[in-house]
Amino acid sequence: MWWVKVSRNDLRNLSCFELFTQAPKDLRRKRNERRRRQRLETLLTEAVRRSDYMRAGEIQRILFGAEEVYRIWSRKHDAFYSSNLSGYTSDGISAGRYTRAEAEAEVRRVPHILSLVTPKGNHVRFDEATR
């Protein structure tokens, strides 16, 4: 682990695979996609809690474009998946948001535990769909 001074007041502890000695081929492409998505989903949750639906809609458009947004429900933990498939939350507003392809891939991985929650709130179980 390495201590990296990012700015005057920001010091981060980074692993060796997070350090780069050469500039990337495409300088416009960010390497922190998971962190970016986590931050945008947090901002989206805060906007919904404040009832700032115009800002929430704009953030959702940045995250997902015109795609519908799905959530993942764990029957084992009786909770939603948090963003980036990490952790659980019982709060539907702060639950992680996923595209259909992302959510379906995770639910199909463990269909006996997970179900896909559609934008209308319906739960789709893939273990029942295959029977």
N, C-alpha and C positions, 0 to 999 in steps of 0.2 A: 504494500500500500504506500502511496505517495501523497504528501501534502502539496497541494497546488494552490497558489495564490491567484484567484481569478480576477479580483478587483481590489481596490484599496481596503474594503471591509469584508470581503468574501474569501474564505479559506475552505477548500474542499479536500476530503480524503478520497483519492481515486485509486482504483486498481490498475495494474499494468496494462490490461487490455483496453482501458479507457484513454490511454495516452498515445499520441500519434507523433511521429517524427517527420512525416511528410504531409504536405497539403493534400486533401482528397481530390480526386479527379473532377468532381463537380462541387465547386465551392458553395453553390446555392442550396445544396441538399444538406439538411441538418442530420446529425447522428443521434440526436436525443429524442427520437420519435415517441418512445414510451413516456418519457417525462413530459413532453409537450402535450400528449393526449391526456395524461393524468391532470395536468394543470387546466387544460381547456374544459375537461369534464367537471372539475371543481368549480370553475367560473360559471359553467352552465347551471350547476346545482344552486349556487349562490344567487344567480339571476332568477331562477324559478322561485326560490324561497322569498326573495324580495318582490315577487310578482312583476318583475321587469321582463315581460314576455317578448318584447321587441329585441332586447339584447340576447335573451335565451335563444330565440329563433335564429339570430345572426350567428351565434356561437355554434348552434347545431348545424347550420348550413356550412360553416367552416369545417366542422368535424366530419360530416357525413354527406354533404352535398344534397342531392335530391332523394337519396335513399331513405327508406323507412328505418326507424330505430327499434331495436329489439332488446330485451333484457333476458337474463338467465336466472331461473329459480332452482334452488337446491332443495329437494325434498328431505334430504338427510339433515340439513341444518335449519330448515324452515326459514330461509333467507335468500336474498338476491346476491348474485356475484357483484363484487365491487369492480371498479374500472381496471382494465388490463388483466382481467382474470385473477386478481389477487385479493383474497379476503372475502368477507361476507358482510352484508348489511341488511337489517330488517326494514330500513327506510326505503320506500320505492323511489323517492325523489333523488336520493344520493346513490342509487343503484347504478352499476356500470351500464353503459349504452354500447350496443354493438350493431354492426350491419348484419343482415340476414346470413350472409356467408360465414362471418365470424362466429355468430351465435350457434348456427346450425352445426358447424364443425365441432364446437366444444360440447354441445348437447349429444351429438352422435357418438362422441368419444366415451361418454358414460351415461347412456340413455336410461339406465335403471335408477339413477339418482337425480338427473337434471331434466328440466323441461324449459322449452322456449316460451317466452312471454311476448305475445304479439303487441303491436301498438294499441290495439283495442283492449288489451288486458286478458286475452284468452291464453290459456296454457296449452301448449302442444307437446305431447309426450311421444318420443320416437320409439320407445319400447312397445307401446300399444299400436303404433302405426305399422310396425313390421309384422304383427301377428296376423 
